[in-house]
Amino acid sequence: MLMTAKEPDRDRVVLPVPAVFFTPETGFGGGIGCVYSYRLRPEGDVSKDALLIPAAIYTEKKQTILRLFTQHYPAAGKYFIDTSLAYVDYPDKFYGIGDQTELFDEETFTEQYQSVDLNFYRSLADNLYLGPALRFDHARLVDLGEEGRLAEGSVFGSESLTLRGAGVSLRYSTR
């Protein structure tokens, strides 16, 4: 059921969001996102609606970006769960480092990137949440030419990268 955000008394709201754009790095691009707001609570519960927001973008230069965001407020808003997933496949060009690069230094490559963010908060006060945060990122360069600084591995950051992190997050949300 497609509805607009102007109907707050509904249990579900679906709002598609198209995107069309141009940048020098991407050429023309387009995609679609969707905001899906829904209630996971019994009648009379005043906690906030849950959100599910998928988005997909594809560009003229064959770049793909996929994302999924979620937000949930279980236990009548006592907790807040915030997640994000991403996949990026991004062909690009590298010309070197510094101001002595030339157009003929161009090397093509594709960055593939995945990330996961998980945050679980407990309410401390109205709109103030505190809790553990986890993050995972993995990036690698693929489709490198057979020659060049990237293929040689002589550029810092051209090897694959995996990051894992854990910490504490404080969030203020008036939503």
C-alpha positions, 0 to 999 in steps of 0.5 A, spaced: 500 500 500 503 506 497 501 512 502 504 519 503 507 521 509 501 526 511 497 520 513 500 519 520 494 515 523 496 509 518 500 503 521 505 503 514 507 508 510 511 507 503 515 512 500 519 511 494 524 516 493 527 516 485 534 519 484 537 522 478 544 526 478 550 527 474 557 528 477 564 528 473 566 522 477 560 518 476 557 521 469 549 520 469 546 516 475 540 514 477 537 509 482 531 509 487 530 509 495 524 507 499 522 509 506 518 504 509 515 506 516 511 501 520 509 499 527 511 493 531 507 495 537 500 494 540 495 499 539 496 505 544 503 504 545 507 511 544 513 508 541 516 511 535 515 507 528 520 502 525 524 504 519 527 500 513 530 504 508 533 500 502 537 504 496 540 502 490 544 507 485 547 505 478 551 510 474 553 511 467 560 509 469 558 502 471 558 504 479 553 500 484 551 502 491 547 498 495 545 500 502 540 498 507 538 502 513 534 500 519 531 503 526 527 500 531 525 502 538 522 496 541 520 495 548 516 502 548 522 506 546 526 503 552 531 501 546 533 503 540 536 498 534 540 502 529 543 498 523 546 499 516 549 495 511 552 497 504 555 494 498 559 498 493 562 496 486 566 503 484 570 503 478 575 509 478 581 512 475 588 513 479 593 518 476 598 518 482 599 522 488 601 529 489 601 535 484 606 532 479 601 527 475 599 527 468 593 524 464 597 519 461 599 516 468 591 514 468 590 507 471 583 504 472 581 500 478 575 498 481 574 498 489 569 493 492 567 495 499 562 492 504 560 495 511 556 493 517 554 497 522 550 495 528 548 499 534 544 497 540 542 503 545 538 503 551 534 510 553 537 514 558 532 520 558 528 523 553 531 522 546 538 520 549 541 513 548 547 510 550 549 503 548 555 498 544 556 500 537 560 494 532 562 496 525 565 491 520 568 494 513 572 490 508 575 494 502 579 491 496 581 493 489 580 489 483 580 489 476 587 493 476 591 493 470 597 489 469 602 494 469 602 501 474 603 503 481 596 500 483 598 493 480 605 493 483 602 494 490 607 500 491 601 505 493 599 505 500 592 503 501 592 499 495 592 492 498 585 489 501 583 492 508 579 489 513 577 494 519 573 491 525 571 496 531 567 496 537 565 501 542 560 505 545 555 510 542 551 516 545 546 518 540 541 524 541 534 523 537 528 527 536 525 523 531 
